[in-house]
């Protein structure tokens, strides 16, 4: 669906507050920035409709968009990506292709997108900009929420921990049961959006499919192993990265259980605000990799000081098996979390 609007480059060159941006045939007004990282910037935008527009106009008339994702107030999140090379352009196109594969309530949907060509100075290499439109979730990420709670010395209760985690499992199951299976490759609290609901568990939505790839890889040489490790170092956050992505043998079968390791780290972080290996970031170089390879997680509080039952600690340990061959699959995880939900709901 990406396209180029030759007369609109000036609008795209600098997205200013109050300025308008077109994504295909739909117009959006930039309200305020939401965040940035690297070459990407996220803005809160509001759809601008003609005065005579009816109910089925703008995004609402796009039959490919689930009506439940259409904002009644016309408010969305828009991600702008600055693209300086052909390699970056292909990565953005790949993110768009992968994002459109999935349709699940716990995975952030891509509503629309446009890639435009930006004309530089005479003789300069052409660059591109991508505009990706998503539903907006203004309660921040799981990381934001746990850090805020930590500052107040507060914790999610056990049932809320399990309900949030169950939602993440549901989203990952959709990816892992795909044909072929996909791995997210960067499951972490910073990639989980929360929507608070009065008197109910927040909705948890996994986002950012820039690192998602077909999960199953056969590594059959040293160069392939090194290539995988280098790719993982760039695309998977270190404290949540599975051991086999740190030190891959020259004969290995990689599968979607790399995400299960990250999921175990994320469950720990829902409870305690950080990965169980975060402590090693301040230790001498090599400590983090060694801690992950040997599953030397930071011991959570135990006994009367612990806000959580031993069942949850054991659940985390089960997912953090250094040997991926004995690590559980997502369907096993869901069976177990449903049993815990039943136990702690009664």
N, C-alpha and C positions, 0 to 999 in steps of 0.2 A: 504493500500500500504506500510505500515511501515515494515521494515525488519532489520535484523542484519547481519553485515559483520564481521565475526570472525577475519579476518586478518587486519582490519582497525581501531581497537580500539585506537592504538597509535596516528593515525591522528586525531581522534575525541577528544582525551583527552584534547588537548589544541589547539584551533583554532588560529593559528598565522597568521600575515599578510604575504601574499605570499604563505601560505600553501594551500594544496588542501583538499577538502572534497567531499566525494561521497554521493549523495542522490539517493538511488536505483542505477540504472545503469549510472547515469549522474554525471559528475565530475565538480567541481566548484573551482575556485581559489579565496581566500579571499583577497580583495583589501584594505578595511579599515573598522573600526567599525563605525556604525551609531548611536548606543545608547544602553542603558541597563536599566534594572529595575528589582530588586529582583533577581530571579534566571534565568532571560532571558537576552540574549545578541543578538543584531541585527548587522549584517555585510553586507557590500556591496560586492557582489561576481560577478565573471564573469565565464560563462560557458566555459569549456575547451573541445574543440572538436578535434578529430583526424585530422591530416593534410589532409587526403583523404575524410573527411566528406562532404556529399552533403547538399543540402538545407534542406531536410527532415531528419535531424539527431539530436541526443540528445533530448532535450525537444520537439523540433519541430515535432518529429515523434510520440509523444504521442497524440493519437486521442482524449483522454478525455480532453485535454487542448484547450480552445478557441484560435484559431490562433492569435486573436488580442492581447492576453496576452504574446505572444512570443516576446522577445526583439530582435530587429535586431542586436544590438551590443552584445547580450548575457549577459546583465547586469541585476541583480536581487537583491532582499533583502532576506537574510537568517536569520531566527531566531533560535538561539540555546537555548534550555531549559535544565537546569540541574535538574534531577529528583532524589530525595532522598528517596521517600516513595511510597508505593502502592497507597496512596490517591492522591499524585501529579501525578502519572502515569495515573490514571483514569481521572483526570481533563484534562490532555493534550490530552488523547484519545478522551474525550468528545469534546474538542475544535476542534479537527480535524474532528470529525463526523459532528459537527454543521457547520463548515466552508464549508464543501463540499456540504451542502444542497442548498446553495444559488447561484444564477447566475444572477447578476445584475450589470450594469456598475457603480453604485455608492456604491457597496459593494466590499471590497478588496477580490479577489479570492485567495484561497490556490492552488498553482500550483502542488506541490509535497511535500512529507514528508517521513521521515524515523525515526523510534525509534530504538535505538541500546542499547545493554546491555554492560555496562562498568565493566570490572573485577577489583575489588579492591584488597587490600592486602589479604593475606591468612586468612580466617576466617571472613573477613569483609563482611557486607551485600552488595549484588549486587546493583548497581545503574544503572540508565538509562540516556540517553541523547536523546532529540528529535531535529530534524532539519526540519524546516518548510520553504518552499520556496514561495516567493511572488513577484509580479511585484514591481518594485521600483519607488518611487515618491520622488524626491530629493529636492522638494521645501518646505519640512517640513510640520508640522501640522498647522491646523487653529490656534491653540494656539500660536505657534511660530510666525506666521504671524501677528496676532493681537497685540502681545506684542511688536513686532518690530515697527508696525505702531504707537502704543501708545507712544513709546519712541520718535517718530518724530512728535507727536501730529497730526497724520493723521487718517482718517477713511475711511472705504469702503463707496462708495456712496450708496444711497438707492436701486437703481436697482441691484447692485452687491450683496448687502445683501440678497435681495429677491431671486436672481438667485442661490446663494450658498445654501440658506435655502431650496429652492425648490428641489435641488439635494439630500439633506439629507432626505427630506420627501419621495422622490421616492425610495431611498434605504430602508427606514424603512417600507414603504408600502409593499414592496416585502416580508419583514419578517413578518409583522403583518397580511398579507393576506394569509400566509402559512396555511396549514392544518396539524396539529394544528398551531395556531399563535405562533410566537416566539417573545420574547422581547429581545432587545439588553442588557438592564440593566446597561449600562455604557456610554450612549450618552453624549459626552462632547467635547470641542474643541481639546483636546489632543488626541482624537481618530478619528479625521478627517484629512485625508491627502489632501494636495492641489497640483495640477499640474498647474503651470502658463502657459498661452497661450497668445502669443503676440496679443494684440488688442481684446482679448476675455475674458469672465469670466473664472476664474480658474475652473478646474474640482475638485469637492469635493467627497471624497471617505471615507465612514465609515469603520473603521477597528476594530480589536481586538474583536473576538467573544468568548473570554475566559469566559465571564460572561453571554453569551446568553443562554436562557433556554425557554422551552415552557411557554408561557406568563400567561396562566390561571390556577389559583390555588384556591382551596377552603380551607379556614382556618376555622377549626371547634373546636379548643381547644386552651387553653393558651399556651401549649407547642409548638404547631404548629406555633403560632404567634411569640413566642420568637425565634424559629428556623429560621423563615423567616427574622426577624430583624437582627439576628446575621449573617446570610448569606449575607444580603444586606450591612451590615457594612463592610464586607470583600470585596465585589465585586462591589459595586456602590459608586462612588465618592461623598463624603458628600455634597458639595455645589450644586450638580446636582440631588440629590436623592429625590424621591417623598415622600410626607408626610406619606403615608400609609406604606412605608418601614421603617420609623422611629418608628412609634407607631401603630402597627397593632392590631386590636381588635381580640378577640377570635372567632368571627363569621364574616368573611369577604370574599368577592370574589375579588381576585386580577386579573387584566388583563393587556393587553399591553399598557394601558394608563399610566402606570408608565413611559414609554418612552416619552409620550407626555409632561409630566412635565419637563423631562430632555431636551426635544427639545425646550421648551419655554425658559429654562435657557440658552440653547446654542444660540438661536436667539439673546437674550440680549447680550451674550458674543461676537457674531459676530460684534455687533454694538459697544460695550463698553469695550471689552477685558477681561471681567470676569463675573462669575455668578452674578445674582442680589442678592445673599445671601452671597457672598464672604466676605463682610464687617464683618459678624458675627463671622468669624473665629478668629478675634482678640479680641472679646468680652468675658465676663465670660462664663464658661462652661454651656451649656444648651441653650445659646442664639441662636445658629445656628438652633437647632431643633425647638425652639419656633418661630423663624423667618419664617422657612419653613412651619410649621403647620398653621401659620396665614397669609402666603403669604406676609410677610412684606419685600418686595423687596426694594433694594436701589433705591431711585428716580433718574431716568435719568435726565440729563439737560433738562430744558423746556424753552419755549419761543424762543427768537432769538438765544440763546446760543446752542440750540439743533441742531445737524446735521441731525436729522431724524424727519419725520412727526409724528403727534399724532397717526395716523393709526397703526404704528408699535408698539408703546407702548401699545395700546389697544390689539393688536394681542398677545403680550407677556402675558398680564394680562389674556386673554381668556384661554390660555394654562395652566396658573398657578392657576387653581382652586384647592383648598385644598381637596375638596370632589371629589374623582375620578369618582363618578357616574354621575357628571355633566360636567366632563372634556371631550373635544371633542375627537373623533377618528381621525386617520391619514387621512382618506378620507375627513373628514370635513376640516381638516387643508389644504389639497391640494386644495380644492375648493376655500378656502379663499385666499391662497397665489397666486393662478392663477388670481383671481380678482385684487389683489394688483399689480401683475406684469403687467396686462393689463392697469391698471390706471397709473402706473408710467413709462410705456414704451412709452406711447403716448405723 
